[in-house]
Amino acid sequence: MVSGFIEGEGSLVISVIKNNKVSNGILLNPEFNVVQHENGINILHSFKVLFDNYGNVLKKSGSEKVYVFSSKCKKICIAFLF
């Protein structure tokens, strides 16, 4: 059920950053997001609980009544999504 919801309302973005301080010269920076209208803000807080309070629920910039749960994916996020 959660995976279908994420497929429709969420995204996983992985930024690739050049960094000479890491062994292979590339740093991967994953971020997971789920967006909801203010009526679904409780769903976003449920994601925060699901990810052990790792992440934030914030108003989406440029949108008056839209909120986003955003998490810089660490091990718990990656383990859950894959």
N, C-alpha and C positions, 0 to 999 in steps of 0.2 A: 504494500500500500504506500509506504513512504517513497519507495523508488519511483513509482509512477507519478507521484506528486512532484518529486524533484525533477523528473523528466519534463514536466509541463511548466513548472514555476521556478526552476533553479538553474544554476550554471556552475561549472567548474572551469576556472581560468588558470592556466599555468604560464606564468611569465618566465622567459629565459633571459638571464642576465649574465653578461660577461663579467667574470670576477677572477682575477689572477691569484687571489688568496686561497682558492680552493683547488684541489688536486687536478681536476680536469678542466679548469678554467671557465666552467659554466655553473651557474647557480639557478636551480629551479625554485620558483616562488609560487606555490599553488594557493588559490583563494576560492572558497565556496560561497555562493550567494543564493538566497531565496527571497523573492519579492512578493509582497501582498498588499492589497488595499487595506486601509486602516481597519476595516471590518474583520480582517483575518490576522490582526496583530498577535492574537493568542497562539496562532499556529507558529509564528516566528519565534515566540518565547519558548514554545515546545521544542523547536530545533536547538535552541540554546541549552535547554535541559538535556536533550539527547546527546549533545556534544560536550557534556560535563561542564557547562557554563563557560565554554571556550567560544568566544565570538561576541558580537554585539548586535542589538536591534536598534536601528537608527532610521530617521526619516530620510527617504531617498532625495537627493538633491534635485531641485527643479520640479519636484512633484509634491503638490500640497497634501494629498491624502494617501500617499504610498510609502510603505516602510520596507526595509530590507534587513534580513539577517545576513551578516557577513562574518566569515571566519577565515583567518589565515591558517590554512590547513596544516595541522601538525599530525602526529601519528594517529590520533583518534579519528580525525576526519578522513584521512586516507584509508584507514582500516575499514571504516564504515562504508565508504563509497565504492571500494573495490573489494 
